[in-house]
Structures are given as structure tokens and as C-alpha cells.
């Protein structure tokens, strides 16, 4: 059994309604065609009997002289027609004078009426189907050379033939009903098998609604439902992938929150150190108890710690601005000219440092935020100035389909825990004297600024040298 509220029930109900309408229209049409054809066959039958009767009478007798005088011979002709067609047949002068007749008169009143209405002038046909009867009355006025000689009257029952036609139609309708019920049964079975995939899909959707995205649906065939199930499986996989991605993002955010907390804790600690030193040396100078050498040493330490604190605050502000998404607009600029400008700035503050600047003769046009890239170059070259063991920094610019800027200096041995984590916050290493000013945030800033401008930055160690490579695109 099925419910009409289901898709299968609605389809069967629709097919049922359409089929009933179509079958009814077909049967109505067939019935009308049957009636028209039946009437035409009756008329043709009457015309054939009339033609034969008229022909036999005309062939054997002189109608003007022998119709009444040879009544016996006329009756013989009528008897032959009656025996052949089982019909009442008569020849009348009018409604009151009968010349000859044979057969069983089916309805005398119809005969009188048709003779009166015919009025010796027109041919008429009555079809009577009342009271369980079905017979025809036909009148045909006969003339010879323009002279009226009598009216041929025919009456014949077609009830048996009519009942045979009706029985045939009833059989056709019965066969239609059987075929109709068989069709509904076949459609129901077919829909039941076809809608199995829809039930599977509905179950899958229900599982998704309950939060289960692991139930992969399996259906056979290549119809629209199978395609829909395939897309549903793909949707489940994408949703599951997104859920896993969101879980990873959640974990990353949690780790980022921990890292941020650690960042501010470390920053607080880092800022406390130079502030403590500045405060201590300031107190010593205020006491005015130091000799000249100690005074110069104190001023030097104040300068170093002040610069360290200044760089730390500046770098923290840069990171804070990055988190606030203060973004410089990208534009096309010549990275070679930018490098030259940055190097000139370092030549003023590092007179004792020798910087080798090598760049190809062609301009190296890139599409990025120029101020972001300037900060990257300043940080990388500043690291080279501070940590180079032989006071030499090699800066090289290559350009093909992208600009590759290499900044290299001799670095000596670096511990592996430092070497592998240079892009992590507060990672730094000083050689021996511990007087280098560094917050450990410069390379973190470089990585964020390069990534923000769709570039790449990496580093490698080779024969005691460290080289940073920045890739920028057009």
C-alpha cells in the first residue's frame, strides 16, 4: 500500500486521473464513431434494398400498367427481397391503399406517419430505439417518367446487430479496465523500486541533520536521483572536510591565544631588562661618584639599552598594526631602486661596515606594498650589519619572471635550536659580548610582511654563511 501524500502516491494518483480522463475521452469518441458508422451502415443497407427492389420491378414490369393488375407478381418480388433481407416491405399508393406487402410490420403507426410525411414527394428514414427496440422505417416514392406509381416502405429490426455492437464495446471497455489496472500495478511496482534511492537519500539527509556526515550513500543507475545522491556524497565530504578544517582552525586559534599570551609575557620581560639597566646607570650617574672611564662606559650602556628599548617598542607596534590589519596599498615599483635607497641609509650609520651591493642592470618591477618591503629590507640588512663576523654583507638582486633578493653574511656557528627557529618570536643569538641590540621580533615581522604581499622568504646556511632570500612577483 502507498500513501497519496508520498511522491509515489502523488505520481500514481496523477497517472490514475490522467488515464481515466484519456480512457473516458477515447470511449466517448469510439461510441460516437460507432453510432455514426452504425447509422451509415443502416442507411447503406436501406439504399441497397431499395435499389434492388426498384431495379427488379423496373426490369420485369411496366410500372404504369402492371403495378395493380399484376399484384401477385409484384408480391413475388417482395417475397424474394423479404427472404433475402428478413425485412417488412410494401408498396403503397398512399397511407390508405396498399398494393402489396410481405414480412412482419414492426410498427404500423410509424408506417402511416412516414407515408403521410413523405407525401409522395420525399424519401424519409425513421430510427426508433424506444422500448427495447431498434428498428428503421424507410419510405421511397417511386416515379416512372415523372408519374407517381407508389411508395416503397421498408421496416427492419437492427436490434440484434445493435446488441452485438454494444457487447463488443463492453468487451473493449472491460479489456481497457483490466489493462488499466495492470498498468497501475506495474507503475506502482516500478515506482517502488525507483523511489528506493529517494528513501536512501532522505535517510542520508536525516543523518546529516543529526550531525552524522560519515554515512556514504550507495545507489545504482545513472538517473537524476543517482546524480543527486552523488552530489550529496560530495557535499558530505566537503562538509566533513570543513568541519575538520574548523577543528584545526580552532586548535590553531587556541594555540595562537597561548602564543599571544606568551608573546606579551616575553615582551614585558624583555622591556623590563633595558628599563632596569637604564634606571640603574642613571642613578649611578646622578651620584657623581664615577671616574671618567666609568662615566663613558655608563653612557655607552645607556645608549645601547635605550636603542634596544626603542627597537623593541617599534617592532611591537608594527606587530600590533599587523593584527589591526593596517595594510599599505600594493603598487608597481622598482625593487632595485628601493634596495639602493635602503643601502644608502645604512652606509651613513655603519661607516666601518663594508656592504657589497650587486644587482642586475635591468629594473626589477614588482607588485607589492613598497613600505612593507622597505621594512623587510631594513630588518634583514640591519641583522646583517649587527651579526656579520667579517663586517661584510652581500646584497644581490636577480630578476626573471620574479625578483629574488638575497642578503648574505658570515654568521659562524649557531646552535641548532636557534638555527631551526629563526622565524619564531624572540629567537635571537649574540656572539660573545651580549651587547647586540635585538628584540627577537625582526624576522617575524619580515615573514608576515612578505606573506602579506604574496611573496616568499626563507633562509639557508652554507659554509658558515647565512643567506635570506626574498621572492617577489610582478
N, C-alpha and C positions, 0 to 999 in steps of 0.2 A: 504493500500500500504506500501511497505517497500523499503528501500534503500539498494543497494548491498554493500555499504560501511559499513553498520552496521553488527554486529555479526550475527543477524538473517538473513540478506540478504546474507551474505557470506555462511552461512550453507545451506540455500535454494539453492543458486547458485551451491554449491558443490554437493548437493543431485541431483539437476537437471542434471548437467553434467554427474555424475556417472550413474544415471538412464538411460539417453539417450544412453550412451555407452553400458551399460548392455543390455538394451532392443534391441538395434541395433544388438549386437552380438547374442542375443537369436533368433531374427527374421532371421538373416542370416543363423544361424545353422538350424533353423526349415525349411527354404526354401531349403537348401541343402538336408536335410533329406527327405523332400517332393519329390524333384526331383529324388533322388536315389530310394526311395520307389516306386515312380510312374513308373520309368523305369523298376524296378524289377517286378512290377505288370503287365506291358505290356509284358515283356519277358515271365513271367509265363503264361499269357493269350495265347500268341502265341504258347508256348510249349504245352499247353493243347489242343488247336485246332489242331495243327499238330499231336499230339499223337492220338487224337480221329480219325482224318481223316485217318491217316496211318493204324490205327487198323481196321477201318471199311472196308477199301479197301482190306487189307490183309485177313480179315476174310471171305469175300464174293466172292473174285475173285482170279483167278490165274493170277497174275500180268503179267507174261511173255506172256500169250496167249490172255488175255481178255481186256487189257488196251485200245487198239484201236478198237478192234472188238465189245466191249461192252460199247461204249462211252455213250450210253443212261443210262445204269445202273450206270456208274461212275458219270454221271451228277446228277442222283437221290441222290447219297450220298452227293455230293457237295451242292445240294439244301437243304438237311436236315441241313448241317452244317451252311449254309448261314441263313436259317430261325432261327436257334438256336442262332447264334452269330452276325447276321447282319454284315457280312463280305464279301469282294470280295475274291473268292477262285478259283484257276485254277491249272490244271496240264498241264505242257508243256514239250515237248521233248527238245526244245531249244528255243532260242529267236524268231524263225520264225515259229515254228509249235506248235499250241495249240491243246491239246487233248480234254479238256473240261474246262468250267469256268462257274461261276454264280456270281451274285451280281454286284455292281457298281464299275467299275475300277476308282480309285481316281486319279491316275497319271500313264499314260502309259509309260512315259519316265523313271520313277523310276523302273517300272516293267522290261523294257528292260535292263536297266543298271544293275539291281540286278541279272538278268539271265546271262548277259554277265560276270559279275564279279564272279558270283558263279561258272560258267564254269563246271557245272555238278559235282562239287567236294566238295564244301564247303557251309555251311549254313551261310546266312547273314541276318542282320536286319538293315534297314534304318529307322531313326526317322526324320521326316520332320515337322518343325514348322514355315515355312515361309508363308507370305501372309495370315495371319489369319487362317491358317490350323494347324492341329496337327494330323498326321496320321503316320502309321507304314507300311513299306513294308518288307515282310519276305520271304526268299527262303530256300527251303529244298530239296536237291537232294535225290530221293528215289532209293534204290537198292534192288534187290531180288537175294540172293545167289551170290552176287558180281557183278550182271549185272544191269546196269543203266536202269531204266524203266520210268523216268520222274522227273521233278522238281515241287514240290508243291510250289505255290506262294500265299501268303496271303497279303491282304491290308485292313486295318481297321482304321477308324477315331476314335480318342480318344479326340476330341475337347470338347465335352460336359462334359466328365469326368474331363478333364483338367481344364475347366472353373469352374466346381463345386469345385475342389480343391483350385483354386485361390480365389474364392469367400469365401470359408471357412477361408483361410489365411487372407484375408482382414478383415473379421469379427473379427478374433482373434486380428489382429493389432489394429482395432478400439476399441475393448474392452480394450486392453492394454493401449491405449491412454487415454481412459476415466478413467481407474483405476489410471493411471499415474497422470492425472490432479487432481483426487480426493486425491491421496497420497500427492501431493504438497500442496493442500489446507489444509489437516489435519496437515501436518508438520508445515505449516505457523501458523495455529491456536495454535498448541501445543507450538511452539517456542515463540509465542507472550505471552502466559501465563508463559512459563518458564523464559523468559528474563525480566519479570516484576521485579524479585528480583535483577537482574543486574542493571536495571534502578534505583531502590531504592538505591542500593549500590553506583552508580555513583552520585546520588543526595547527599548522605551522604558524599562522598569524596569531592564534590564541597563545601558543607557546612563547612567541616573541612578546606578546602583551604581558606575559607572566615573567619576562626577563630571561627566558632561555633562548640563546642565539646559537646553540650548538646543534640543533636538530635539522640536519640537511635533508631536504625533501627529495624523493625519488619518484619520477613518473615516466611512463613510456609514451612514445609518439612524438610528433613534431608539430602539433597543432598549437593554437594560440594559448591554450591553458598550459601546455608544456613549456612554451616560451616564457609565459608569466611565472611559472614555478622556477625556471632557470634564473630569471631576473631576481626573483625573491631570494633564492640561494645566494646570488651575488650580493644582494642588499644585506643579507645576514652577515656575510663575510666582511663586508665593508663596515657594518655597524660594530661587529666584534673587533675588527682592527682598530676602529676609532676608540672603542672602549679601552682596549689595551694601550692605545696611544695616550688616552686621557689618564690612565693609571700611571703610565710612565711620566707624563707631564706633572701629575700630582706629586709623584715622588720627587721629580726634579725641582718643583716649586718648594717642597718641604726642605730638600737639601739646600736650595738657594736661600731659603729663610735662615737655615742654620749657618750657611756661609756668610750671609749678610750680618748676622749677629756676631759671628766670629770676626768679620771684617771690621766692624765698629769697635769691638773689644780690642783687636790688634791695633787699630788706628789710635784709640785712646792711649794704649800703652806706648805706641811709637811717639805720640805727641808729648807724653809725659817726660820722656827721656831728654829731648832737647830743651824743653822748658825748665827741667830741673837743672841742667847744666848751665843754661843762661842765667837762671836765678843765682846759682852758686858763684859763678865767675863775677857776676855783677856785685854781689856782696863783698867778694874779695877786693875788687877794685875800689869800692866805696870805703873800705877800711884804710886804704892808702898805706899799706904795710909791705907791699911787694917791691922787689927790686926791678930794674929796667927789663931784664930778661924775662922775669915772671909776668910783668905787665904785658910785654909783647906776645908772650905765649897765651895770656888770658884773652887779649884782643883777637888773636888768631882763632882760639876756640869759640869765642862768641860769634865770629864771622861764620865759622863752619856750622855751628849749631843753628844759627839764625837762617842760614841758607837752607839747611836741612828741613827746618820747620816750614819755611816758605814754600819749598818744593812739595812737601807733604800736603800742605793745605791746598795748593794749586791743583795737585793731582786728585785729591779728594773732591774738589769742586768739579773737576772735569768728569769724574765718575758719576757724581750726583746729577750733573746736567745730562749725562747719557741716560740715566734712569728716568729723567723727566722728559726724555725724547726731544731735547733741543737739537734740531737737525739743520745743518747747513745745506742749502740747495745745491745739487750737483750741476756741473757745467764742464765744458771742454776747456782744458788748459794744457800748457806745455810743461810736462813734469821735469824736463831738463832745466828750464829756467827757474823752476821752484827749487830744485836742488842747489843750483848755483847761488840763489839768494840765501838759502839756509846755511850753506858752507861759509859764505862771506860773513854772516853773523858770528859764526864760531871762530873764524880767523881773528876777530877783534878780541875775544875773551880768552883765546888759547894761543898766545903768541909763540909759546915754546913748543906747541904741538904741530907736527907736520901732517897735513891732510892731503892725500893724493886723490884728485878728483878726475875720474875718467868717464867720459860719456861720448856716445857716437855723435857724428856731425849732424845727423838729421834730428828734427824736432820729434819729441815723443808725446803725441797728443793723447790724453786720456779723458774719460768722462767720470768725474767724481767731485766731491766737495773739497775745494782746494785747501780750506783752512783745516779740515780734518787730516788731510795728507801732510800738510805742513807740520802739524803736531806729531805725526808719526815719525817724520824725518828728524825733527828736533830731538825727540826722545831717543831714537836709535843712534844718532851721531853723538848725543850727549853721553850715552852709555859707552860708546867707543872712546870718547875723549877721557872719561873717568877711569876705564878699566884696561886700556891698551897697555901692554907691558913694554912695548918698544916705541911708544909715542907715535905710532903710525896708524892711520885709518884709511883704508882704501874704499872709495865710493865709486861704483860703476853703474852705468845705465845702458841697458840693451833694449832694442825695440824691434819687434817684427809685427805679429798680429796683436801683441800686447807689450806693455812696458814692464821690464824686470829690473828692479833697482836692488843692487847688492851692496851692503855695508859690512866690511870685514875688518877685524883687528885681531892681534895676537892676545890670547887670554890666559895661557898657561893651564895648569891643571885645575879642574873644578870638580868637587865631589858629585857623585852620581845622583844623590838626592836633590841636588841643586840643578844639575845638568838636564835632568828629565822634566823639570817643572818650572822652567823659566817664565811661562805664561800664567803661572798661578800667582795670586795676590801675595805681596810681602815676601817674595822669593828674591834673595839677594846674597851676594858673597863678596867680601872685601879681602884684598890681599895684604896680609900682614899688619899694616898700620891702623886700620879701622877708622881712618879719617875721611873716607869717601861719603859724600852726601847722597843718600838714596833712600827712598821710601818703599821700594819693592813694588810699586804700582805702575811704573812706566811702561813695561811690556804688556801688562794687562790692558792699559789704555790703547796701546798700538794695535793689539789684536781686535779690540772692539771697534775701533775706527776703521780699520781695513775691511773687516767683515761687513760693517755697515755700508761701505761703498762697493760691495760685491767683488772685493779683491781677495787675495790670499797672502798670508805671511807665514813663514816658517824659518827655522834656523838649523844649522848643522855645524859639527865640529870636524876639523881636518888639520892634522899636523900642528896641533897647538893653537889653531886659529878658530874663531867663531865668526860665522857669516850669517847675516839676516837677509832674506830675500823677500821682497815685496812685489807682488804681481798685480798690475792694474790694467783695466781693459778700456777699449775705446767706447 
